[in-house]
Amino acid sequence: MLALSVTDCDNHQREAKADGRLVSIVHCAKCAAPAVRRGGRVAEFPRRARSPAPGGGARGTAGGLMSRHGVARDAEAGDAMLLGTDLEKSISQILQAYDDPLGITAAFNLNLLARINRELEGDFDLNRFRHLARFNSETGSVEMHLQSLRKQAVTIHAADLKIEFEEGETIWTENSHKYSHDEIARLAEFAGFRCEAQWIDHEWPFAESLFVVN
């Protein structure tokens, strides 16, 4: 058994098995990087993002999140942020990832209903819903849905809520937006940043962009 300790903070360690060996790994960001300044931000970004952020609509929410109403609110000139963005790629490549043949994404999506059952006293029958992935060409994003396979009624007791579903009706669970290089630059400019550097994975198009406050 190999024990690997990466922090002296016993309260912030967990154990994981790797290749049959027991490894202790850190999962506390404060212990891992004590010099990094952190803070939370709570706001209703979709409402605030009605300004002309790049792309508008749901994509514009990203501009609102990063702008002076959001992340940049407490930022000072020279502060930096590393932003990861999934880049545009072929629709077939995207859908293969969001509706994979092993059913991993489907299980992930259906787990939302399992959590509602467990934590909010819901009575969803997971066998009566199926995972559905769609590409919306107008917004340049993947939509994830859970589609009702029959007409049914579901109760969420903790919320005192009863919902009736028609056959084929969906619960819209996620948007995953795909960006062009130009959109990333416009996003930075809108939010009061400049794109100082960028690293791109060309095999699975993905960008890490270093944004610096102007």
LUMSE-243245 format. One record per residue (C-alpha): residue number from 1; chain; x, z, y. Coordinates in nm, 2 decimals, m for minus. Layout:
% LUMSE-243245
+-----+-------+--------+--------+--------+
:   n : chain :      X :      Z :      Y :
+-----+-------+--------+--------+--------+
: NUM :     A :      X :      Z :      Y :
...
+-----+-------+--------+--------+--------+
***
This chain:
% LUMSE-243245
+-----+-------+--------+--------+--------+
:   n : chain :      X :      Z :      Y :
+-----+-------+--------+--------+--------+
:   1 :     A :   0.00 :   0.00 :   0.00 :
:   2 :     A :   0.14 :  m0.11 :   0.34 :
:   3 :     A :   0.04 :   0.10 :   0.64 :
:   4 :     A :   0.11 :  m0.06 :   0.97 :
:   5 :     A :   0.05 :   0.14 :   1.29 :
:   6 :     A :   0.05 :  m0.04 :   1.62 :
:   7 :     A :  m0.07 :   0.26 :   1.84 :
:   8 :     A :  m0.02 :   0.63 :   1.85 :
:   9 :     A :  m0.40 :   0.67 :   1.93 :
:  10 :     A :  m0.54 :   0.78 :   1.59 :
:  11 :     A :  m0.89 :   0.77 :   1.74 :
:  12 :     A :  m0.87 :   0.40 :   1.80 :
:  13 :     A :  m0.74 :   0.27 :   1.47 :
:  14 :     A :  m0.93 :   0.11 :   1.19 :
:  15 :     A :  m0.83 :   0.01 :   0.84 :
:  16 :     A :  m0.86 :  m0.34 :   0.70 :
:  17 :     A :  m0.75 :  m0.49 :   0.37 :
:  18 :     A :  m0.52 :  m0.79 :   0.39 :
:  19 :     A :  m0.38 :  m0.95 :   0.07 :
:  20 :     A :  m0.46 :  m0.64 :  m0.12 :
:  21 :     A :  m0.27 :  m0.41 :   0.11 :
:  22 :     A :  m0.42 :  m0.15 :   0.34 :
:  23 :     A :  m0.33 :  m0.22 :   0.70 :
:  24 :     A :  m0.41 :  m0.01 :   1.00 :
:  25 :     A :  m0.48 :  m0.22 :   1.31 :
:  26 :     A :  m0.56 :  m0.14 :   1.67 :
:  27 :     A :  m0.90 :  m0.24 :   1.81 :
:  28 :     A :  m0.88 :  m0.05 :   2.14 :
:  29 :     A :  m0.79 :  m0.27 :   2.43 :
:  30 :     A :  m0.70 :   0.03 :   2.65 :
:  31 :     A :  m0.43 :   0.14 :   2.40 :
:  32 :     A :  m0.31 :  m0.21 :   2.35 :
:  33 :     A :  m0.26 :  m0.30 :   2.71 :
:  34 :     A :  m0.28 :   0.02 :   2.93 :
:  35 :     A :  m0.16 :  m0.16 :   3.24 :
:  36 :     A :  m0.44 :  m0.41 :   3.25 :
:  37 :     A :  m0.72 :  m0.33 :   3.50 :
:  38 :     A :  m1.07 :  m0.35 :   3.35 :
:  39 :     A :  m1.42 :  m0.32 :   3.48 :
:  40 :     A :  m1.78 :  m0.41 :   3.38 :
:  41 :     A :  m2.01 :  m0.63 :   3.57 :
:  42 :     A :  m2.39 :  m0.61 :   3.53 :
:  43 :     A :  m2.61 :  m0.85 :   3.72 :
:  44 :     A :  m2.89 :  m1.11 :   3.66 :
:  45 :     A :  m2.66 :  m1.41 :   3.68 :
:  46 :     A :  m2.92 :  m1.68 :   3.60 :
:  47 :     A :  m3.13 :  m1.58 :   3.90 :
:  48 :     A :  m2.82 :  m1.58 :   4.13 :
:  49 :     A :  m2.69 :  m1.91 :   4.00 :
:  50 :     A :  m2.96 :  m2.12 :   4.18 :
:  51 :     A :  m2.69 :  m2.23 :   4.42 :
:  52 :     A :  m2.54 :  m2.57 :   4.34 :
:  53 :     A :  m2.31 :  m2.46 :   4.07 :
:  54 :     A :  m2.16 :  m2.74 :   3.86 :
:  55 :     A :  m2.41 :  m2.88 :   3.62 :
:  56 :     A :  m2.70 :  m2.68 :   3.75 :
:  57 :     A :  m2.95 :  m2.50 :   3.53 :
:  58 :     A :  m2.80 :  m2.30 :   3.24 :
:  59 :     A :  m2.46 :  m2.45 :   3.29 :
:  60 :     A :  m2.48 :  m2.34 :   3.66 :
:  61 :     A :  m2.51 :  m1.99 :   3.53 :
:  62 :     A :  m2.14 :  m2.00 :   3.45 :
:  63 :     A :  m2.06 :  m2.06 :   3.81 :
:  64 :     A :  m2.28 :  m1.77 :   3.92 :
:  65 :     A :  m2.11 :  m1.55 :   3.66 :
:  66 :     A :  m1.77 :  m1.63 :   3.80 :
:  67 :     A :  m1.85 :  m1.65 :   4.17 :
:  68 :     A :  m1.84 :  m1.38 :   4.44 :
:  69 :     A :  m2.16 :  m1.24 :   4.28 :
:  70 :     A :  m1.99 :  m1.19 :   3.95 :
:  71 :     A :  m1.64 :  m1.18 :   3.82 :
:  72 :     A :  m1.47 :  m1.27 :   4.15 :
:  73 :     A :  m1.67 :  m1.00 :   4.34 :
:  74 :     A :  m1.39 :  m0.74 :   4.32 :
:  75 :     A :  m1.10 :  m1.00 :   4.29 :
:  76 :     A :  m0.82 :  m1.02 :   4.54 :
:  77 :     A :  m0.61 :  m1.32 :   4.64 :
:  78 :     A :  m0.37 :  m1.40 :   4.36 :
:  79 :     A :  m0.57 :  m1.23 :   4.08 :
:  80 :     A :  m0.60 :  m1.44 :   3.77 :
:  81 :     A :  m0.84 :  m1.50 :   3.49 :
:  82 :     A :  m0.79 :  m1.69 :   3.16 :
:  83 :     A :  m1.10 :  m1.89 :   3.08 :
:  84 :     A :  m1.17 :  m2.05 :   2.74 :
:  85 :     A :  m1.40 :  m2.35 :   2.74 :
:  86 :     A :  m1.51 :  m2.57 :   2.45 :
:  87 :     A :  m1.46 :  m2.94 :   2.54 :
:  88 :     A :  m1.67 :  m3.24 :   2.48 :
:  89 :     A :  m1.64 :  m3.40 :   2.14 :
:  90 :     A :  m1.84 :  m3.63 :   1.91 :
:  91 :     A :  m2.20 :  m3.51 :   1.83 :
:  92 :     A :  m2.13 :  m3.54 :   1.46 :
:  93 :     A :  m1.83 :  m3.32 :   1.49 :
:  94 :     A :  m2.03 :  m3.06 :   1.69 :
:  95 :     A :  m2.32 :  m3.05 :   1.46 :
:  96 :     A :  m2.10 :  m3.01 :   1.16 :
:  97 :     A :  m1.96 :  m2.70 :   1.31 :
:  98 :     A :  m2.30 :  m2.55 :   1.41 :
:  99 :     A :  m2.48 :  m2.65 :   1.09 :
: 100 :     A :  m2.20 :  m2.62 :   0.85 :
: 101 :     A :  m2.26 :  m2.70 :   0.48 :
: 102 :     A :  m2.16 :  m2.35 :   0.37 :
: 103 :     A :  m2.44 :  m2.20 :   0.57 :
: 104 :     A :  m2.22 :  m1.96 :   0.76 :
: 105 :     A :  m2.37 :  m2.04 :   1.10 :
: 106 :     A :  m2.72 :  m2.03 :   0.96 :
: 107 :     A :  m2.66 :  m1.68 :   0.82 :
: 108 :     A :  m2.52 :  m1.57 :   1.16 :
: 109 :     A :  m2.83 :  m1.70 :   1.33 :
: 110 :     A :  m3.08 :  m1.55 :   1.09 :
: 111 :     A :  m2.90 :  m1.22 :   1.12 :
: 112 :     A :  m3.07 :  m1.18 :   1.46 :
: 113 :     A :  m3.40 :  m1.14 :   1.29 :
: 114 :     A :  m3.24 :  m0.90 :   1.04 :
: 115 :     A :  m3.12 :  m0.69 :   1.33 :
: 116 :     A :  m3.46 :  m0.69 :   1.49 :
: 117 :     A :  m3.60 :  m0.56 :   1.17 :
: 118 :     A :  m3.34 :  m0.29 :   1.13 :
: 119 :     A :  m3.31 :  m0.17 :   1.49 :
: 120 :     A :  m3.65 :  m0.25 :   1.64 :
: 121 :     A :  m3.88 :  m0.20 :   1.34 :
: 122 :     A :  m3.96 :  m0.57 :   1.31 :
: 123 :     A :  m4.12 :  m0.73 :   1.01 :
: 124 :     A :  m3.97 :  m1.07 :   1.01 :
: 125 :     A :  m3.95 :  m1.24 :   0.67 :
: 126 :     A :  m3.62 :  m1.43 :   0.69 :
: 127 :     A :  m3.73 :  m1.67 :   0.42 :
: 128 :     A :  m4.00 :  m1.80 :   0.65 :
: 129 :     A :  m3.75 :  m1.92 :   0.91 :
: 130 :     A :  m3.47 :  m2.17 :   0.90 :
: 131 :     A :  m3.16 :  m2.23 :   1.11 :
: 132 :     A :  m3.18 :  m2.54 :   1.33 :
: 133 :     A :  m2.90 :  m2.69 :   1.55 :
: 134 :     A :  m2.97 :  m2.96 :   1.81 :
: 135 :     A :  m2.75 :  m3.14 :   2.06 :
: 136 :     A :  m2.90 :  m3.17 :   2.41 :
: 137 :     A :  m2.74 :  m3.48 :   2.57 :
: 138 :     A :  m2.89 :  m3.40 :   2.91 :
: 139 :     A :  m2.72 :  m3.06 :   2.93 :
: 140 :     A :  m2.42 :  m3.14 :   2.72 :
: 141 :     A :  m2.48 :  m2.84 :   2.50 :
: 142 :     A :  m2.57 :  m2.73 :   2.15 :
: 143 :     A :  m2.90 :  m2.54 :   2.11 :
: 144 :     A :  m2.94 :  m2.30 :   1.82 :
: 145 :     A :  m3.30 :  m2.23 :   1.70 :
: 146 :     A :  m3.48 :  m2.04 :   1.43 :
: 147 :     A :  m3.77 :  m2.25 :   1.31 :
: 148 :     A :  m4.09 :  m2.10 :   1.17 :
: 149 :     A :  m4.17 :  m2.27 :   0.83 :
: 150 :     A :  m4.53 :  m2.18 :   0.84 :
: 151 :     A :  m4.80 :  m2.03 :   1.07 :
: 152 :     A :  m4.74 :  m1.66 :   1.08 :
: 153 :     A :  m4.76 :  m1.34 :   1.28 :
: 154 :     A :  m4.47 :  m1.10 :   1.33 :
: 155 :     A :  m4.48 :  m0.74 :   1.47 :
: 156 :     A :  m4.19 :  m0.57 :   1.65 :
: 157 :     A :  m4.31 :  m0.21 :   1.64 :
: 158 :     A :  m4.05 :  m0.06 :   1.87 :
: 159 :     A :  m4.15 :  m0.30 :   2.14 :
: 160 :     A :  m4.53 :  m0.27 :   2.06 :
: 161 :     A :  m4.52 :  m0.65 :   2.04 :
: 162 :     A :  m4.70 :  m0.89 :   1.81 :
: 163 :     A :  m4.60 :  m1.26 :   1.81 :
: 164 :     A :  m4.78 :  m1.55 :   1.65 :
: 165 :     A :  m4.58 :  m1.86 :   1.54 :
: 166 :     A :  m4.71 :  m2.20 :   1.46 :
: 167 :     A :  m4.55 :  m2.40 :   1.18 :
: 168 :     A :  m4.25 :  m2.58 :   1.33 :
: 169 :     A :  m4.23 :  m2.35 :   1.64 :
: 170 :     A :  m3.88 :  m2.22 :   1.72 :
: 171 :     A :  m3.71 :  m1.92 :   1.86 :
: 172 :     A :  m3.43 :  m2.05 :   2.09 :
: 173 :     A :  m3.14 :  m1.82 :   2.02 :
: 174 :     A :  m2.83 :  m1.97 :   2.18 :
: 175 :     A :  m2.68 :  m2.24 :   2.41 :
: 176 :     A :  m2.32 :  m2.35 :   2.36 :
: 177 :     A :  m2.20 :  m2.57 :   2.64 :
: 178 :     A :  m1.93 :  m2.84 :   2.61 :
: 179 :     A :  m1.73 :  m2.92 :   2.92 :
: 180 :     A :  m1.53 :  m3.21 :   3.06 :
: 181 :     A :  m1.20 :  m3.16 :   3.23 :
: 182 :     A :  m1.35 :  m3.25 :   3.56 :
: 183 :     A :  m1.63 :  m2.99 :   3.52 :
: 184 :     A :  m1.37 :  m2.71 :   3.46 :
: 185 :     A :  m1.20 :  m2.80 :   3.79 :
: 186 :     A :  m1.53 :  m2.81 :   3.97 :
: 187 :     A :  m1.63 :  m2.47 :   3.82 :
: 188 :     A :  m1.30 :  m2.32 :   3.94 :
: 189 :     A :  m1.35 :  m2.45 :   4.29 :
: 190 :     A :  m1.71 :  m2.34 :   4.31 :
: 191 :     A :  m1.63 :  m1.99 :   4.21 :
: 192 :     A :  m1.34 :  m1.95 :   4.46 :
: 193 :     A :  m1.06 :  m2.01 :   4.21 :
: 194 :     A :  m0.80 :  m2.28 :   4.16 :
: 195 :     A :  m0.69 :  m2.40 :   3.82 :
: 196 :     A :  m0.32 :  m2.31 :   3.81 :
: 197 :     A :  m0.25 :  m2.42 :   3.45 :
: 198 :     A :  m0.43 :  m2.54 :   3.14 :
: 199 :     A :  m0.35 :  m2.55 :   2.77 :
: 200 :     A :  m0.55 :  m2.79 :   2.55 :
: 201 :     A :  m0.60 :  m2.80 :   2.17 :
: 202 :     A :  m0.64 :  m3.17 :   2.11 :
: 203 :     A :  m0.72 :  m3.14 :   1.74 :
: 204 :     A :  m1.04 :  m2.94 :   1.81 :
: 205 :     A :  m1.08 :  m3.01 :   2.18 :
: 206 :     A :  m1.07 :  m2.67 :   2.35 :
: 207 :     A :  m0.91 :  m2.56 :   2.68 :
: 208 :     A :  m0.76 :  m2.24 :   2.80 :
: 209 :     A :  m0.75 :  m2.25 :   3.18 :
: 210 :     A :  m0.56 :  m2.01 :   3.41 :
: 211 :     A :  m0.78 :  m1.96 :   3.72 :
: 212 :     A :  m0.63 :  m1.79 :   4.02 :
: 213 :     A :  m0.83 :  m1.66 :   4.32 :
: 214 :     A :  m0.76 :  m1.85 :   4.64 :
+-----+-------+--------+--------+--------+
***
